[in-house]
Amino acid sequence: MDLPLTPRYSQLTGKGSPPAASGDDLFSTYAVVATILFTLVVFLFESYLSLRQKSSYHKTEFPNELEMTVGKIDGERAKELKDKKAEDEEPTTTEGESKEGEDGEDAKAKVDRNAPLLPQLQSKFEAAQSYGLDKVKFSLFSSSYSVVEGVTFLLLGFMPWIWDVSCNFGSSNFGWTESENEIKISLVFLMFTTIIGTVTSLPFELYSTFQIEKKHGFNKQTIGLFVTDKIKGLILTAVFGGPFTALLLKIIKMGGDNFYIYVWAFTFVFSVIMMTLVPVVIMPLFNKYEKLPEGSLKDQIYALAGRLEFPLTKLFLMDGSKRSSHSNAFMFGFFKNKRIVLFDTLMQQVHDDEILAILGHELGHWKMGHTVTNFVISQLYMGASFYAFSLCYNSHELYRAFGFDDDSRPVPTIIALLLFFSTVWEPVDKILSYAMTMHSRKCEFEADEFSVDLGMSQKLQSGLCKIHLENLGAMCPDPWYSTYHYSHPPLVERLSAMMRLDKKTK
């Protein structure tokens, strides 16, 4: 029985022979059809969710639930500000005024940190809807292209063709053979696919960065910086990805039937090394890190860390504004050597006590074991996936279905890996990915509750609102879309949950 669909190019047709007949295994017989059908089903489902979100972005009426929730926050803030002395308050910028060093357009887009939040959210609602609409339209187009490209490459036999090109490149230039130099040829194969992937994705990255992000006032990159970042990324991929892949393939080939155990141990060690190197060695190649200046904020952060027994050793300020006006804060480090990084954009957007509340939330993740739990889950995921791969490793019928049909040639391990994760494991990965999204949302609620228990509820609520304002976050997301895609609950859900906790403590 012939395959219902076969790649146009295969190892046999590449040398002028007829393609191999399919075996009797049902999955391998229909592997190509099943892969395409699953890809299309996922694409149609995710496109439907995106269309729901697109419809949500067309709404012109400010959401009532968000209006009532933020109105309560403003009421609490008004009471607090009334009790403060004038000298403790920061001078506000009147509407239309520019702060020194800012151009008029940037100053106009700035959020007033002292003014009521609800009027600012309402004034930014149209801009947030426009930004979200542009992003979801772009997402629909780019995902459509990705599906068309993927199916086309599959049907044309792109993978076996690139592998044969890599073999010919290695043979003609270095005298390599598949049987003796498979790992070296695999690295050439990955180099070619990375170059092609970079070229095909480049127009989308450029449009996203220099059209959408720039249009809505976020992008700060120049073309030169963009190109430099891209070159650095490719070099780092070669420096770290090349040796990692070579060792991974070597372990699989030498590990015997239980190679998945050794691969699991190897990926664990590599993960720990990269978690150490990325913030210390790699990230400074892209951004500048300076020690947080001496002052009240630094003292309060160290005091909060001490209160929670968080072993904070260093506080950094990162020039996130070099590339974007989006803001963030994160922690890294092992054991007794923890560090916190604040984006300079965050410092400009919220007050010091709101930064403390945001850090209270982040430290909640650490205190409640979320960081360790997520790391353990990721390692269990890796172990399970490689164990499943070990069960399919010798399924030559599967590889034959995708164009690797020359039985006189060994099936490359890198090809076996790529085909396994893009076919057999892909449905499992989708399910686990959604489960992790739900777990992440649960952790966010728990970290919010931790910050509330620290007495920082009001400051965290106002801080989240300001960050949402600055980032033009979705104010009325579609519930299906947000449930499927958002690793963080929508703003109004988080605010409402904190208000319910506040009522219980009063």
C-alpha positions, 0 to 999 in steps of 0.5 A: 500500500502506498502512502496517502502522501509522500514527500516529493523529495526523498533519499531514494528519489534524490539519487534517481530511484523510486521511493520505498514502499510503505510498511504495514505499520498504521501510524507510519503509513499515515504519518504525513497525513496525521501530521498535516491534519494535526497541524491544521486542527491546531492552527484552525483552533488557535486562529478561532481564538485569535478571531475572538480576541480580534473581535474583543479589540473592536469593542469601544466601550470601557469594560464595566468590571474593570471600571468598578474595580479600578474605581475602588483602587482610586478611592483607597489611594485618595484616602491615603494621599489625603493623609500624606504630608505635602513634602512626601509627595512627588510633584506631578506633571500637568497635562501637556507638560514635558519633563526635561529631557523628553520630547513632546510625544513621549511625555504625552504618552507618559502615565502620571504616577500620582493621578487617579488611575481610572481616568488614565485607563479610560483615556488609554483604552482606545490606544490599548485596543489599537495596539492589541488589534495590530498584534492579533492581526499580525499574529494571524498572518504570521501563523498562517505563513508558518503553517503554509511554510511547514506543510510545504516544506514537509510535502516537498521533502525539505528535511531529507533534501537539506540532510543530503545537501549537508552530507554532500557539503561535508563530503566534498569539503572535508571528506566526511561520511555519514557512518563516521562523521554523522555528528559533524554533518548534523551540525552542518545540517543545523547550521543550514536550517538555522540560516534558512529559518533566520532568513524566512523569519526576518521580515516578520521580526522587522515588521513587528519591531519597526512597524507595530512596536514603533507605531505604538511608541514602544520600540527604541531599537535602531536597525543597527542595534537590531542587526547587532543583536541578531548576529550576537544571537547567532554566534551564541547559538553556535557557541553554546548550541553546537557543543550541546547538540554534539554531546547530546547526539554522542550520548544517545548513540553511545548510551545503549537502550537506557540512553534516555537516563544519561540524556536526562542527566546531561540536560539537567546539568546543562540547564543548571549551567545555563541558568548560571551563565545566562544572567551573568555572561550572556545577558550583559552582552545585550544590556548594561547592568549597573548597581542600584544607586544608594538610597531609600529604595535600595534600603527597603528592598534589602529590608524586605529580602531580610524579612523574608530570609531571601539571600539577596547579594546584589541589586541591579538596574538594567537599561531596558529602555535601550530597546523598548519602553516595556518594563519588568523585574526578575530574580536569578541565582542559586542557593545563597547568591540571589540577585534582583534586576529592575528595568530602568523603565519600571523605575520611571513608571511606578513609585518606590512602594509599588516596586516593593509590592511588585518585588513582594509578589516576585519573592512570593514565587521564591518563598512558596517554592514556585521557582523550584517546582517549575524547574522540577516540572521542566526536568520531569518533562525532559525525562518523560519526553526522552523516555518516549523518544527512546521507545520510537528511536528505532522506528525506521518506518516512521523516518521512511514516511518522511523521506528517509527511505534509503535502507542502505544509509543510517537514519541520522539521530538528529533527524530522529529527534526532530521528527519525533518531537514534531510528530509523535510528541507534538500532541502531548506537548500541546496538552502539557503546555496548556497544563503549564499555563494553568499552573502558571496562572495559579502560581500568579494568584498565589504570589499575589496573595503572598504580597497581600499577606505582606500588607502590600495589596493596595500598592501591588494593585496600583503598580499593576495598573500602572504597568498595564497602562504603560504596556497598553495591556488588553483591558477586555480580553476574550475569556477563551483566548486569555485562558488558552494563551495567558500565563498571567491572569487578566488584570481585572481578575488579579485585582478582584482576587486581591480585593476579596482577600482584603475583605477577609483580612478586615 
